[in-house]
Amino acid sequence: MIFAVRTTTGQEKNVAESLASRAEKENLEVFSILATEDLKGYILIEAANKGALDELVRKSFKVKGIVPGETSVNELDHLLTPTKIIEHIDKGDVVELVGGPFKGERARVTRVDKHKEEITLELIDAAVPIPITVGIEQVKIISKQD
Amino acid sequence: MNACLRCKYITKEDTCPICGFDTSDNVRGLLIVLDPHNSEVAKKAGIDIKGKYALSVK
């Protein structure tokens, strides 16, 4: 049984670690604890039953509440196996640079290097098309090629 | 905080204590496995050793 509990945003990993050490110390039937950046303000706790979860979060001032209901492991597929953004970028897509010296500019993708996780771009507004190579973390996809 | 590039085990060392592979500090997410035998999440993630793991390591 997997439950979600609400915590302070930004403290998910700290709360997960403190709950894990408490579960171990008190020998509770808690199997795993998941904290992810994609789910801000919540952590997911896999426990044998609701009683074990109640016991775990009882007296813990860092936990703001338990989300009613439970979830199944199939619904966590996308969290456990995050697909990389590079898999979604293709040649011809329009991206916006979100970092580096060309921040805010729009560009068209001319080449994708999946191993290095780099893409080569041509700025759309530039008078002369100069290819620039940036890391995948510096761009966000604006529109896909039709 | 580093994590193994192959098995995603979180460690402070430069090489993974479980599989001996290189580690990286570009880590996202945290999965703490307390009971790998009963945990469905651990089975789904292919983890059979208790410990802390990252969700993605680059």
N, CA and C atoms of all chains as a GROMACS GRO file, in nm:
protein
  612
    1MET      N    1   0.084  -0.119   0.000
    1MET     CA    2   0.000   0.000   0.000
    1MET      C    3   0.088   0.124   0.000
    2ILE      N    4   0.060   0.214  -0.092
    2ILE     CA    5   0.142   0.335  -0.102
    2ILE      C    6   0.055   0.456  -0.066
    3PHE      N    7   0.106   0.536   0.024
    3PHE     CA    8   0.032   0.654   0.071
    3PHE      C    9   0.113   0.780   0.042
    4ALA      N   10   0.043   0.891   0.028
    4ALA     CA   11   0.110   1.020   0.011
    4ALA      C   12   0.092   1.101   0.138
    5VAL      N   13   0.198   1.165   0.181
    5VAL     CA   14   0.186   1.256   0.296
    5VAL      C   15   0.236   1.394   0.255
    6ARG      N   16   0.177   1.496   0.316
    6ARG     CA   17   0.212   1.633   0.282
    6ARG      C   18   0.322   1.682   0.376
    7THR      N   19   0.420   1.751   0.319
    7THR     CA   20   0.530   1.805   0.399
    7THR      C   21   0.556   1.949   0.356
    8THR      N   22   0.655   2.010   0.418
    8THR     CA   23   0.696   2.144   0.376
    8THR      C   24   0.764   2.134   0.240
    9THR      N   25   0.729   2.224   0.147
    9THR     CA   26   0.792   2.224   0.016
    9THR      C   27   0.942   2.253   0.029
   10GLY      N   28   1.022   2.172  -0.039
   10GLY     CA   29   1.167   2.190  -0.034
   10GLY      C   30   1.234   2.105   0.072
   11GLN      N   31   1.153   2.048   0.161
   11GLN     CA   32   1.209   1.966   0.270
   11GLN      C   33   1.181   1.817   0.248
   12GLU      N   34   1.136   1.780   0.127
   12GLU     CA   35   1.091   1.642   0.103
   12GLU      C   36   1.198   1.539   0.138
   13LYS      N   37   1.323   1.566   0.092
   13LYS     CA   38   1.429   1.466   0.114
   13LYS      C   39   1.466   1.456   0.261
   14ASN      N   40   1.471   1.571   0.330
   14ASN     CA   41   1.505   1.570   0.473
   14ASN      C   42   1.400   1.494   0.552
   15VAL      N   43   1.272   1.520   0.518
   15VAL     CA   44   1.164   1.452   0.588
   15VAL      C   45   1.170   1.301   0.561
   16ALA      N   46   1.195   1.265   0.435
   16ALA     CA   47   1.204   1.123   0.399
   16ALA      C   48   1.314   1.055   0.479
   17GLU      N   49   1.429   1.120   0.492
   17GLU     CA   50   1.539   1.059   0.565
   17GLU      C   51   1.508   1.047   0.714
   18SER      N   52   1.443   1.150   0.770
   18SER     CA   53   1.414   1.141   0.913
   18SER      C   54   1.306   1.036   0.940
   19LEU      N   55   1.208   1.025   0.848
   19LEU     CA   56   1.105   0.921   0.868
   19LEU      C   57   1.165   0.781   0.850
   20ALA      N   58   1.259   0.768   0.757
   20ALA     CA   59   1.321   0.637   0.734
   20ALA      C   60   1.399   0.592   0.857
   21SER      N   61   1.474   0.686   0.917
   21SER     CA   62   1.552   0.645   1.034
   21SER      C   63   1.459   0.613   1.151
   22ARG      N   64   1.346   0.683   1.158
   22ARG     CA   65   1.251   0.654   1.266
   22ARG      C   66   1.184   0.518   1.245
   23ALA      N   67   1.149   0.489   1.120
   23ALA     CA   68   1.085   0.361   1.089
   23ALA      C   69   1.177   0.246   1.126
   24GLU      N   70   1.307   0.267   1.100
   24GLU     CA   71   1.404   0.163   1.128
   24GLU      C   72   1.423   0.145   1.279
   25LYS      N   73   1.428   0.258   1.349
   25LYS     CA   74   1.451   0.255   1.493
   25LYS      C   75   1.334   0.188   1.566
   26GLU      N   76   1.212   0.221   1.521
   26GLU     CA   77   1.094   0.167   1.590
   26GLU      C   78   1.045   0.037   1.527
   27ASN      N   79   1.118  -0.010   1.425
   27ASN     CA   80   1.086  -0.138   1.362
   27ASN      C   81   0.944  -0.143   1.306
   28LEU      N   82   0.906  -0.038   1.235
   28LEU     CA   83   0.772  -0.032   1.177
   28LEU      C   84   0.771  -0.102   1.041
   29GLU      N   85   0.650  -0.142   1.000
   29GLU     CA   86   0.638  -0.213   0.873
   29GLU      C   87   0.629  -0.114   0.756
   30VAL      N   88   0.734  -0.037   0.739
   30VAL     CA   89   0.743   0.058   0.628
   30VAL      C   90   0.848   0.004   0.532
   31PHE      N   91   0.808  -0.011   0.404
   31PHE     CA   92   0.896  -0.080   0.308
   31PHE      C   93   0.986   0.017   0.230
   32SER      N   94   0.929   0.131   0.190
   32SER     CA   95   1.011   0.226   0.117
   32SER      C   96   0.952   0.366   0.127
   33ILE      N   97   1.039   0.465   0.107
   33ILE     CA   98   0.997   0.606   0.110
   33ILE      C   99   1.053   0.674  -0.014
   34LEU      N  100   0.967   0.747  -0.083
   34LEU     CA  101   1.006   0.807  -0.210
   34LEU      C  102   0.987   0.958  -0.205
   35ALA      N  103   1.094   1.033  -0.236
   35ALA     CA  104   1.086   1.179  -0.244
   35ALA      C  105   1.136   1.220  -0.382
   36THR      N  106   1.058   1.295  -0.455
   36THR     CA  107   1.099   1.332  -0.589
   36THR      C  108   1.073   1.479  -0.616
   37GLU      N  109   1.157   1.539  -0.700
   37GLU     CA  110   1.143   1.681  -0.734
   37GLU      C  111   1.014   1.707  -0.814
   38ASP      N  112   0.964   1.602  -0.880
   38ASP     CA  113   0.844   1.619  -0.963
   38ASP      C  114   0.718   1.634  -0.879
   39LEU      N  115   0.726   1.601  -0.753
   39LEU     CA  116   0.608   1.602  -0.667
   39LEU      C  117   0.639   1.690  -0.546
   40LYS      N  118   0.627   1.821  -0.569
   40LYS     CA  119   0.669   1.916  -0.464
   40LYS      C  120   0.571   1.916  -0.348
   41GLY      N  121   0.624   1.912  -0.225
   41GLY     CA  122   0.539   1.920  -0.108
   41GLY      C  123   0.481   1.788  -0.062
   42TYR      N  124   0.513   1.680  -0.131
   42TYR     CA  125   0.460   1.549  -0.091
   42TYR      C  126   0.572   1.447  -0.093
   43ILE      N  127   0.561   1.344  -0.007
   43ILE     CA  128   0.645   1.226  -0.022
   43ILE      C  129   0.556   1.104  -0.022
   44LEU      N  130   0.603   0.997  -0.083
   44LEU     CA  131   0.524   0.875  -0.095
   44LEU      C  132   0.584   0.768  -0.003
   45ILE      N  133   0.499   0.706   0.076
   45ILE     CA  134   0.545   0.606   0.173
   45ILE      C  135   0.476   0.474   0.143
   46GLU      N  136   0.556   0.368   0.127
   46GLU     CA  137   0.499   0.235   0.106
   46GLU      C  138   0.504   0.162   0.240
   47ALA      N  139   0.387   0.126   0.291
   47ALA     CA  140   0.380   0.060   0.421
   47ALA      C  141   0.288  -0.062   0.411
   48ALA      N  142   0.298  -0.150   0.511
   48ALA     CA  143   0.217  -0.272   0.510
   48ALA      C  144   0.069  -0.239   0.527
   49ASN      N  145   0.040  -0.138   0.607
   49ASN     CA  146  -0.099  -0.099   0.630
   49ASN      C  147  -0.104   0.046   0.678
   50LYS      N  148  -0.226   0.096   0.689
   50LYS     CA  149  -0.242   0.237   0.728
   50LYS      C  150  -0.194   0.260   0.872
   51GLY      N  151  -0.206   0.156   0.955
   51GLY     CA  152  -0.164   0.168   1.095
   51GLY      C  153  -0.016   0.199   1.107
   52ALA      N  154   0.064   0.131   1.025
   52ALA     CA  155   0.209   0.154   1.030
   52ALA      C  156   0.241   0.297   0.989
   53LEU      N  157   0.166   0.348   0.890
   53LEU     CA  158   0.188   0.486   0.845
   53LEU      C  159   0.148   0.585   0.955
   54ASP      N  160   0.032   0.560   1.015
   54ASP     CA  161  -0.015   0.648   1.122
   54ASP      C  162   0.088   0.654   1.235
   55GLU      N  163   0.141   0.537   1.269
   55GLU     CA  164   0.240   0.530   1.376
   55GLU      C  165   0.367   0.607   1.339
   56LEU      N  166   0.404   0.599   1.211
   56LEU     CA  167   0.526   0.664   1.163
   56LEU      C  168   0.514   0.817   1.167
   57VAL      N  169   0.400   0.868   1.120
   57VAL     CA  170   0.389   1.015   1.111
   57VAL      C  171   0.337   1.077   1.240
   58ARG      N  172   0.292   0.994   1.333
   58ARG     CA  173   0.246   1.045   1.462
   58ARG      C  174   0.363   1.115   1.533
   59LYS      N  175   0.338   1.226   1.590
   59LYS     CA  176   0.437   1.304   1.663
   59LYS      C  177   0.543   1.366   1.572
   60SER      N  178   0.536   1.341   1.440
   60SER     CA  179   0.634   1.402   1.352
   60SER      C  180   0.583   1.539   1.310
   61PHE      N  181   0.646   1.645   1.358
   61PHE     CA  182   0.596   1.780   1.329
   61PHE      C  183   0.625   1.822   1.186
   62LYS      N  184   0.712   1.746   1.117
   62LYS     CA  185   0.746   1.782   0.980
   62LYS      C  186   0.640   1.739   0.881
   63VAL      N  187   0.555   1.645   0.920
   63VAL     CA  188   0.450   1.597   0.831
   63VAL      C  189   0.324   1.677   0.857
   64LYS      N  190   0.269   1.738   0.751
   64LYS     CA  191   0.153   1.824   0.769
   64LYS      C  192   0.022   1.750   0.758
   65GLY      N  193   0.023   1.631   0.703
   65GLY     CA  194  -0.102   1.557   0.694
   65GLY      C  195  -0.089   1.440   0.598
   66ILE      N  196  -0.184   1.346   0.610
   66ILE     CA  197  -0.185   1.229   0.522
   66ILE      C  198  -0.293   1.251   0.417
   67VAL      N  199  -0.260   1.227   0.291
   67VAL     CA  200  -0.359   1.239   0.184
   67VAL      C  201  -0.452   1.118   0.192
   68PRO      N  202  -0.585   1.139   0.196
   68PRO     CA  203  -0.675   1.025   0.206
   68PRO      C  204  -0.662   0.934   0.083
   69GLY      N  205  -0.678   0.805   0.106
   69GLY     CA  206  -0.671   0.710  -0.005
   69GLY      C  207  -0.530   0.659  -0.025
   70GLU      N  208  -0.517   0.564  -0.117
   70GLU     CA  209  -0.387   0.506  -0.144
   70GLU      C  210  -0.366   0.496  -0.294
   71THR      N  211  -0.242   0.468  -0.332
   71THR     CA  212  -0.212   0.454  -0.475
   71THR      C  213  -0.144   0.319  -0.499
   72SER      N  214  -0.131   0.283  -0.625
   72SER     CA  215  -0.066   0.155  -0.658
   72SER      C  216   0.067   0.184  -0.726
   73VAL      N  217   0.151   0.081  -0.729
   73VAL     CA  218   0.286   0.097  -0.783
   73VAL      C  219   0.281   0.129  -0.932
   74ASN      N  220   0.174   0.085  -1.000
   74ASN     CA  221   0.164   0.112  -1.145
   74ASN      C  222   0.151   0.261  -1.175
   75GLU      N  223   0.091   0.333  -1.081
   75GLU     CA  224   0.074   0.477  -1.102
   75GLU      C  225   0.204   0.554  -1.081
   76LEU      N  226   0.307   0.488  -1.028
   76LEU     CA  227   0.434   0.556  -1.001
   76LEU      C  228   0.538   0.529  -1.110
   77ASP      N  229   0.495   0.461  -1.216
   77ASP     CA  230   0.587   0.424  -1.324
   77ASP      C  231   0.670   0.542  -1.373
   78HIS      N  232   0.601   0.654  -1.399
   78HIS     CA  233   0.670   0.768  -1.457
   78HIS      C  234   0.767   0.832  -1.358
   79LEU      N  235   0.744   0.813  -1.229
   79LEU     CA  236   0.837   0.869  -1.129
   79LEU      C  237   0.960   0.780  -1.114
   80LEU      N  238   0.939   0.649  -1.122
   80LEU     CA  239   1.050   0.556  -1.100
   80LEU      C  240   1.142   0.546  -1.221
   81THR      N  241   1.089   0.566  -1.339
   81THR     CA  242   1.172   0.561  -1.459
   81THR      C  243   1.156   0.693  -1.535
   82PRO      N  244   1.220   0.800  -1.486
   82PRO     CA  245   1.204   0.929  -1.552
   82PRO      C  246   1.262   0.927  -1.693
   83THR      N  247   1.181   0.969  -1.791
   83THR     CA  248   1.233   0.974  -1.928
   83THR      C  249   1.309   1.105  -1.944
   84LYS      N  250   1.420   1.096  -2.010
   84LYS     CA  251   1.503   1.215  -2.025
   84LYS      C  252   1.444   1.304  -2.133
   85ILE      N  253   1.462   1.435  -2.117
   85ILE     CA  254   1.407   1.532  -2.212
   85ILE      C  255   1.470   1.512  -2.350
   86ILE      N  256   1.595   1.460  -2.354
   86ILE     CA  257   1.664   1.441  -2.482
   86ILE      C  258   1.588   1.343  -2.572
   87GLU      N  259   1.515   1.252  -2.510
   87GLU     CA  260   1.439   1.154  -2.589
   87GLU      C  261   1.326   1.221  -2.665
   88HIS      N  262   1.282   1.336  -2.617
   88HIS     CA  263   1.167   1.403  -2.679
   88HIS      C  264   1.207   1.507  -2.782
   89ILE      N  265   1.335   1.546  -2.785
   89ILE     CA  266   1.378   1.651  -2.877
   89ILE      C  267   1.421   1.589  -3.010
   90ASP      N  268   1.372   1.647  -3.120
   90ASP     CA  269   1.411   1.600  -3.253
   90ASP      C  270   1.462   1.718  -3.333
   91LYS      N  271   1.532   1.684  -3.440
   91LYS     CA  272   1.580   1.786  -3.533
   91LYS      C  273   1.460   1.864  -3.589
   92GLY      N  274   1.472   1.997  -3.591
   92GLY     CA  275   1.364   2.079  -3.647
   92GLY      C  276   1.273   2.139  -3.541
   93ASP      N  277   1.280   2.090  -3.418
   93ASP     CA  278   1.196   2.145  -3.310
   93ASP      C  279   1.241   2.288  -3.276
   94VAL      N  280   1.145   2.367  -3.227
   94VAL     CA  281   1.179   2.502  -3.181
   94VAL      C  282   1.190   2.498  -3.029
   95VAL      N  283   1.303   2.552  -2.980
   95VAL     CA  284   1.326   2.553  -2.835
   95VAL      C  285   1.355   2.695  -2.788
   96GLU      N  286   1.338   2.716  -2.659
   96GLU     CA  287   1.378   2.844  -2.600
   96GLU      C  288   1.493   2.818  -2.505
   97LEU      N  289   1.596   2.905  -2.513
   97LEU     CA  290   1.709   2.887  -2.423
   97LEU      C  291   1.673   2.945  -2.288
   98VAL      N  292   1.696   2.868  -2.182
   98VAL     CA  293   1.658   2.914  -2.048
   98VAL      C  294   1.782   2.944  -1.962
   99GLY      N  295   1.900   2.937  -2.022
   99GLY     CA  296   2.021   2.969  -1.948
   99GLY      C  297   2.132   3.006  -2.045
  100GLY      N  298   2.245   3.049  -1.992
  100GLY     CA  299   2.359   3.081  -2.074
  100GLY      C  300   2.347   3.220  -2.138
  101PRO      N  301   2.443   3.257  -2.224
  101PRO     CA  302   2.445   3.392  -2.281
  101PRO      C  303   2.327   3.421  -2.374
  102PHE      N  304   2.263   3.320  -2.429
  102PHE     CA  305   2.150   3.342  -2.520
  102PHE      C  306   2.016   3.322  -2.452
  103LYS      N  307   2.012   3.337  -2.322
  103LYS     CA  308   1.889   3.316  -2.245
  103LYS      C  309   1.773   3.398  -2.302
  104GLY      N  310   1.658   3.336  -2.321
  104GLY     CA  311   1.540   3.406  -2.371
  104GLY      C  312   1.525   3.398  -2.522
  105GLU      N  313   1.632   3.358  -2.594
  105GLU     CA  314   1.626   3.350  -2.740
  105GLU      C  315   1.556   3.220  -2.782
  106ARG      N  316   1.495   3.226  -2.900
  106ARG     CA  317   1.437   3.104  -2.956
  106ARG      C  318   1.528   3.050  -3.065
  107ALA      N  319   1.532   2.920  -3.078
  107ALA     CA  320   1.624   2.859  -3.174
  107ALA      C  321   1.563   2.731  -3.231
  108ARG      N  322   1.614   2.693  -3.348
  108ARG     CA  323   1.569   2.569  -3.411
  108ARG      C  324   1.679   2.463  -3.395
  109VAL      N  325   1.641   2.342  -3.362
  109VAL     CA  326   1.738   2.234  -3.339
  109VAL      C  327   1.788   2.182  -3.474
  110THR      N  328   1.922   2.178  -3.488
  110THR     CA  329   1.976   2.124  -3.613
  110THR      C  330   2.043   1.988  -3.592
  111ARG      N  331   2.080   1.956  -3.469
  111ARG     CA  332   2.146   1.828  -3.445
  111ARG      C  333   2.123   1.788  -3.298
  112VAL      N  334   2.105   1.660  -3.273
  112VAL     CA  335   2.086   1.610  -3.137
  112VAL      C  336   2.192   1.504  -3.109
  113ASP      N  337   2.270   1.525  -3.000
  113ASP     CA  338   2.369   1.424  -2.959
  113ASP      C  339   2.318   1.359  -2.831
  114LYS      N  340   2.261   1.239  -2.847
  114LYS     CA  341   2.197   1.173  -2.733
  114LYS      C  342   2.298   1.125  -2.628
  115HIS      N  343   2.420   1.092  -2.671
  115HIS     CA  344   2.517   1.039  -2.576
  115HIS      C  345   2.573   1.150  -2.486
  116LYS      N  346   2.608   1.262  -2.549
  116LYS     CA  347   2.662   1.373  -2.471
  116LYS      C  348   2.552   1.457  -2.408
  117GLU      N  349   2.426   1.433  -2.446
  117GLU     CA  350   2.311   1.512  -2.402
  117GLU      C  351   2.331   1.659  -2.438
  118GLU      N  352   2.371   1.681  -2.561
  118GLU     CA  353   2.390   1.816  -2.613
  118GLU      C  354   2.309   1.831  -2.740
  119ILE      N  355   2.266   1.956  -2.769
  119ILE     CA  356   2.199   1.981  -2.896
  119ILE      C  357   2.262   2.101  -2.964
  120THR      N  358   2.262   2.098  -3.096
  120THR     CA  359   2.314   2.210  -3.174
  120THR      C  360   2.194   2.289  -3.228
  121LEU      N  361   2.203   2.422  -3.214
  121LEU     CA  362   2.089   2.508  -3.247
  121LEU      C  363   2.129   2.617  -3.344
  122GLU      N  364   2.028   2.672  -3.412
  122GLU     CA  365   2.046   2.795  -3.488
  122GLU      C  366   1.945   2.894  -3.436
  123LEU      N  367   1.992   3.012  -3.394
  123LEU     CA  368   1.900   3.113  -3.338
  123LEU      C  369   1.807   3.164  -3.449
  124ILE      N  370   1.679   3.175  -3.418
  124ILE     CA  371   1.580   3.215  -3.519
  124ILE      C  372   1.593   3.363  -3.553
  125ASP      N  373   1.618   3.447  -3.452
  125ASP     CA  374   1.621   3.592  -3.477
  125ASP      C  375   1.757   3.642  -3.527
  126ALA      N  376   1.856   3.557  -3.531
  126ALA     CA  377   1.988   3.602  -3.573
  126ALA      C  378   1.991   3.628  -3.723
  127ALA      N  379   2.064   3.735  -3.764
  127ALA     CA  380   2.074   3.770  -3.906
  127ALA      C  381   2.153   3.662  -3.981
  128VAL      N  382   2.261   3.619  -3.919
  128VAL     CA  383   2.343   3.515  -3.981
  128VAL      C  384   2.327   3.388  -3.897
  129PRO      N  385   2.289   3.276  -3.958
  129PRO     CA  386   2.270   3.155  -3.877
  129PRO      C  387   2.402   3.094  -3.831
  130ILE      N  388   2.431   3.109  -3.704
  130ILE     CA  389   2.554   3.050  -3.647
  130ILE      C  390   2.513   2.932  -3.561
  131PRO      N  391   2.570   2.815  -3.585
  131PRO     CA  392   2.534   2.700  -3.500
  131PRO      C  393   2.596   2.713  -3.361
  132ILE      N  394   2.514   2.693  -3.258
  132ILE     CA  395   2.568   2.692  -3.122
  132ILE      C  396   2.529   2.560  -3.057
  133THR      N  397   2.621   2.505  -2.978
  133THR     CA  398   2.595   2.378  -2.910
  133THR      C  399   2.577   2.405  -2.762
  134VAL      N  400   2.467   2.358  -2.707
  134VAL     CA  401   2.440   2.379  -2.564
  134VAL      C  402   2.397   2.246  -2.499
  135GLY      N  403   2.407   2.242  -2.367
  135GLY     CA  404   2.362   2.125  -2.292
  135GLY      C  405   2.210   2.120  -2.292
  136ILE      N  406   2.156   2.002  -2.273
  136ILE     CA  407   2.012   1.982  -2.280
  136ILE      C  408   1.938   2.056  -2.169
  137GLU      N  409   2.010   2.082  -2.056
  137GLU     CA  410   1.945   2.148  -1.943
  137GLU      C  411   1.922   2.296  -1.969
  138GLN      N  412   1.983   2.349  -2.078
  138GLN     CA  413   1.970   2.492  -2.106
  138GLN      C  414   1.851   2.526  -2.194
  139VAL      N  415   1.773   2.428  -2.236
  139VAL     CA  416   1.663   2.458  -2.328
  139VAL      C  417   1.531   2.401  -2.276
  140LYS      N  418   1.421   2.462  -2.325
  140LYS     CA  419   1.291   2.399  -2.307
  140LYS      C  420   1.221   2.397  -2.442
  141ILE      N  421   1.142   2.294  -2.464
  141ILE     CA  422   1.079   2.276  -2.595
  141ILE      C  423   0.960   2.371  -2.607
  142ILE      N  424   0.956   2.448  -2.717
  142ILE     CA  425   0.843   2.538  -2.743
  142ILE      C  426   0.743   2.469  -2.836
  143SER      N  427   0.791   2.420  -2.948
  143SER     CA  428   0.700   2.349  -3.039
  143SER      C  429   0.774   2.238  -3.112
  144LYS      N  430   0.700   2.132  -3.140
  144LYS     CA  431   0.759   2.019  -3.210
  144LYS      C  432   0.743   2.041  -3.360
  145GLN      N  433   0.832   1.977  -3.436
  145GLN     CA  434   0.822   1.985  -3.581
  145GLN      C  435   0.700   1.905  -3.627
  146ASP      N  436   0.624   1.961  -3.719
  146ASP     CA  437   0.502   1.890  -3.766
  146ASP      C  438   0.537   1.776  -3.860
  147MET      N  439   2.648   1.482  -0.225
  147MET     CA  440   2.585   1.350  -0.236
  147MET      C  441   2.607   1.293  -0.377
  148ASN      N  442   2.671   1.178  -0.386
  148ASN     CA  443   2.694   1.113  -0.515
  148ASN      C  444   2.604   0.991  -0.528
  149ALA      N  445   2.582   0.949  -0.651
  149ALA     CA  446   2.509   0.823  -0.672
  149ALA      C  447   2.574   0.747  -0.786
  150CYS      N  448   2.566   0.616  -0.777
  150CYS     CA  449   2.627   0.528  -0.877
  150CYS      C  450   2.554   0.544  -1.011
  151LEU      N  451   2.631   0.555  -1.118
  151LEU     CA  452   2.571   0.574  -1.251
  151LEU      C  453   2.500   0.447  -1.298
  152ARG      N  454   2.540   0.332  -1.245
  152ARG     CA  455   2.478   0.207  -1.292
  152ARG      C  456   2.362   0.164  -1.202
  153CYS      N  457   2.386   0.153  -1.070
  153CYS     CA  458   2.280   0.100  -0.982
  153CYS      C  459   2.209   0.210  -0.903
  154LYS      N  460   2.255   0.336  -0.913
  154LYS     CA  461   2.191   0.453  -0.853
  154LYS      C  462   2.198   0.455  -0.700
  155TYR      N  463   2.285   0.373  -0.642
  155TYR     CA  464   2.302   0.371  -0.496
  155TYR      C  465   2.370   0.501  -0.452
  156ILE      N  466   2.316   0.563  -0.347
  156ILE     CA  467   2.372   0.691  -0.302
  156ILE      C  468   2.486   0.667  -0.203
  157THR      N  469   2.598   0.733  -0.230
  157THR     CA  470   2.717   0.715  -0.149
  157THR      C  471   2.796   0.846  -0.149
  158LYS      N  472   2.893   0.857  -0.061
  158LYS     CA  473   2.980   0.975  -0.062
  158LYS      C  474   3.109   0.947  -0.139
  159GLU      N  475   3.132   0.820  -0.171
  159GLU     CA  476   3.258   0.780  -0.235
  159GLU      C  477   3.254   0.809  -0.386
  160ASP      N  478   3.374   0.799  -0.448
  160ASP     CA  479   3.383   0.818  -0.592
  160ASP      C  480   3.351   0.692  -0.670
  161THR      N  481   3.357   0.577  -0.602
  161THR     CA  482   3.317   0.452  -0.667
  161THR      C  483   3.208   0.387  -0.582
  162CYS      N  484   3.118   0.318  -0.650
  162CYS     CA  485   3.003   0.258  -0.582
  162CYS      C  486   3.046   0.140  -0.494
  163PRO      N  487   3.006   0.135  -0.366
  163PRO     CA  488   3.045   0.023  -0.280
  163PRO      C  489   2.976  -0.109  -0.318
  164ILE      N  490   2.868  -0.101  -0.396
  164ILE     CA  491   2.796  -0.224  -0.433
  164ILE      C  492   2.853  -0.284  -0.562
  165CYS      N  493   2.858  -0.202  -0.668
  165CYS     CA  494   2.900  -0.259  -0.796
  165CYS      C  495   3.035  -0.208  -0.844
  166GLY      N  496   3.095  -0.110  -0.773
  166GLY     CA  497   3.228  -0.064  -0.810
  166GLY      C  498   3.233   0.030  -0.928
  167PHE      N  499   3.116   0.072  -0.978
  167PHE     CA  500   3.110   0.161  -1.093
  167PHE      C  501   3.131   0.306  -1.048
  168ASP      N  502   3.153   0.397  -1.144
  168ASP     CA  503   3.174   0.539  -1.112
  168ASP      C  504   3.046   0.602  -1.057
  169THR      N  505   3.064   0.711  -0.981
  169THR     CA  506   2.948   0.783  -0.928
  169THR      C  507   2.945   0.925  -0.986
  170SER      N  508   2.830   0.989  -0.974
  170SER     CA  509   2.813   1.125  -1.023
  170SER      C  510   2.735   1.204  -0.919
  171ASP      N  511   2.758   1.337  -0.916
  171ASP     CA  512   2.683   1.418  -0.817
  171ASP      C  513   2.560   1.484  -0.880
  172ASN      N  514   2.533   1.455  -1.007
  172ASN     CA  515   2.414   1.508  -1.073
  172ASN      C  516   2.298   1.412  -1.049
  173VAL      N  517   2.234   1.430  -0.933
  173VAL     CA  518   2.138   1.330  -0.884
  173VAL      C  519   2.001   1.394  -0.870
  174ARG      N  520   1.897   1.319  -0.907
  174ARG     CA  521   1.759   1.368  -0.888
  174ARG      C  522   1.677   1.262  -0.815
  175GLY      N  523   1.596   1.307  -0.720
  175GLY     CA  524   1.503   1.217  -0.652
  175GLY      C  525   1.572   1.133  -0.545
  176LEU      N  526   1.493   1.080  -0.454
  176LEU     CA  527   1.545   0.997  -0.346
  176LEU      C  528   1.447   0.884  -0.317
  177LEU      N  529   1.498   0.762  -0.322
  177LEU     CA  530   1.416   0.645  -0.287
  177LEU      C  531   1.488   0.571  -0.175
  178ILE      N  532   1.425   0.565  -0.059
  178ILE     CA  533   1.484   0.493   0.055
  178ILE      C  534   1.416   0.358   0.064
  179VAL      N  535   1.491   0.252   0.045
  179VAL     CA  536   1.435   0.117   0.053
  179VAL      C  537   1.470   0.060   0.190
  180LEU      N  538   1.367   0.030   0.269
  180LEU     CA  539   1.390  -0.023   0.404
  180LEU      C  540   1.374  -0.175   0.406
  181ASP      N  541   1.286  -0.227   0.321
  181ASP     CA  542   1.260  -0.371   0.318
  181ASP      C  543   1.245  -0.416   0.172
  182PRO      N  544   1.357  -0.447   0.105
  182PRO     CA  545   1.350  -0.478  -0.038
  182PRO      C  546   1.268  -0.603  -0.072
  183HIS      N  547   1.251  -0.693   0.026
  183HIS     CA  548   1.177  -0.817  -0.004
  183HIS      C  549   1.027  -0.794  -0.012
  184ASN      N  550   0.976  -0.701   0.067
  184ASN     CA  551   0.832  -0.676   0.067
  184ASN      C  552   0.792  -0.554  -0.016
  185SER      N  553   0.888  -0.474  -0.057
  185SER     CA  554   0.855  -0.349  -0.125
  185SER      C  555   0.828  -0.371  -0.273
  186GLU      N  556   0.709  -0.330  -0.318
  186GLU     CA  557   0.677  -0.340  -0.462
  186GLU      C  558   0.752  -0.233  -0.540
  187VAL      N  559   0.772  -0.117  -0.477
  187VAL     CA  560   0.845  -0.008  -0.543
  187VAL      C  561   0.988  -0.054  -0.573
  188ALA      N  562   1.052  -0.120  -0.476
  188ALA     CA  563   1.188  -0.168  -0.495
  188ALA      C  564   1.195  -0.271  -0.608
  189LYS      N  565   1.093  -0.358  -0.614
  189LYS     CA  566   1.090  -0.459  -0.721
  189LYS      C  567   1.079  -0.392  -0.856
  190LYS      N  568   0.993  -0.290  -0.863
  190LYS     CA  569   0.971  -0.218  -0.989
  190LYS      C  570   1.100  -0.148  -1.032
  191ALA      N  571   1.172  -0.095  -0.935
  191ALA     CA  572   1.296  -0.023  -0.966
  191ALA      C  573   1.416  -0.118  -0.978
  192GLY      N  574   1.392  -0.248  -0.955
  192GLY     CA  575   1.500  -0.346  -0.969
  192GLY      C  576   1.603  -0.338  -0.858
  193ILE      N  577   1.557  -0.308  -0.736
  193ILE     CA  578   1.649  -0.293  -0.622
  193ILE      C  579   1.631  -0.411  -0.527
  194ASP      N  580   1.741  -0.478  -0.489
  194ASP     CA  581   1.727  -0.587  -0.392
  194ASP      C  582   1.820  -0.572  -0.272
  195ILE      N  583   1.882  -0.455  -0.260
  195ILE     CA  584   1.966  -0.429  -0.143
  195ILE      C  585   1.911  -0.306  -0.072
  196LYS      N  586   1.898  -0.318   0.059
  196LYS     CA  587   1.848  -0.206   0.140
  196LYS      C  588   1.940  -0.084   0.131
  197GLY      N  589   1.883   0.035   0.126
  197GLY     CA  590   1.966   0.154   0.124
  197GLY      C  591   1.897   0.270   0.056
  198LYS      N  592   1.977   0.375   0.032
  198LYS     CA  593   1.923   0.495  -0.033
  198LYS      C  594   1.963   0.495  -0.180
  199TYR      N  595   1.867   0.529  -0.266
  199TYR     CA  596   1.893   0.530  -0.410
  199TYR      C  597   1.842   0.661  -0.470
  200ALA      N  598   1.903   0.700  -0.581
  200ALA     CA  599   1.854   0.815  -0.657
  200ALA      C  600   1.755   0.765  -0.761
  201LEU      N  601   1.669   0.854  -0.811
  201LEU     CA  602   1.577   0.813  -0.917
  201LEU      C  603   1.640   0.830  -1.054
  202SER      N  604   1.721   0.934  -1.069
  202SER     CA  605   1.794   0.946  -1.195
  202SER      C  606   1.931   1.005  -1.167
  203VAL      N  607   2.032   0.954  -1.236
  203VAL     CA  608   2.171   0.999  -1.220
  203VAL      C  609   2.227   1.027  -1.359
  204LYS      N  610   2.289   1.144  -1.375
  204LYS     CA  611   2.350   1.175  -1.505
  204LYS      C  612   2.500   1.190  -1.492
   0.00000   0.00000   0.00000
